[in-house]
Amino acid sequence: MKYEMMLIVKPMEQRVVGEVLSKVKELVNEVGSIIEVDEWGRKFLAYEIKGETEGYYVLLTFKVCIFIAIKLE
């Protein structure tokens, strides 16, 4: 099945954001395949979360088995 996952990463150095994204890609590739990675970049949050007002948004589209999707949650 096809899924979309919106990642909102704490806006740090670009290198750190890249490392987080690489780890998520690695996890997904272990159990399925990535269709598309759409980096939206740094955006303001609708409301403050743990003192943060901005986040780095990434939309990840991927295919996995339904049973594996439950494990990713």
N, C-alpha and C positions, 0 to 999 in steps of 0.2 A: 504494500500500500504506500501511497505517497503522502508525506507529511511536511508541514512547515513549522519551523521553530524560530521564534524571535529571541535573540540573545541581546541583553542589555548589559554591557560590561562597564564596570567603573572606569571612567575616563582617566587612564594613566598614560605613560609613555606609549607611543605607537608600538614599540618592541614588545611590551608586556601584553597589549591587546592582541598582537599577532600570536604570541605564545598561547594565550587562552583559546583563541580561535583554532590554532593547530591541534590542541588537545581535544577539542570538541569534534573536529573533523576526523581525528584518529579514532575516537570512540564510535562515531557513526560508520566509518569505513570498516570497522571490525565486524559489524552486523548487517551492513547494507551498502548503499551507494549514494553519494552526494550528486544531486542533479544540478543545483545552482547555489552559489553564495553571493548574496547581494549586500554589500557593505553600505549602509546608509550614512555612516559616519557619526560624528558627535552632534547630539541634539539635546535640547532641554527636556527634562522630564515634566510630566503633567503636574506632579507634586513632588515635594522633597521626600527622599527615601534615605534614611540613616545619614542625614546631613548633606546628601548629594543632590544637586539640582540639574546635573547633566549626566548623560550616559552615551556610550558608543554602541550604536544599534547595528545589528547584523541579522539579516533574514536568511535562514538556511533551509533549502528545500531538499528533501532526501527520500529514498525508498528503503523500507525495511519490512520485515514480517511483523504482523500485528502483535505477536507475543513479545518480540524484542522491543517494540515501541513502549509497552508497559514498563519494561525494565529501564528505559531511558528516562522516564519520568522521575 
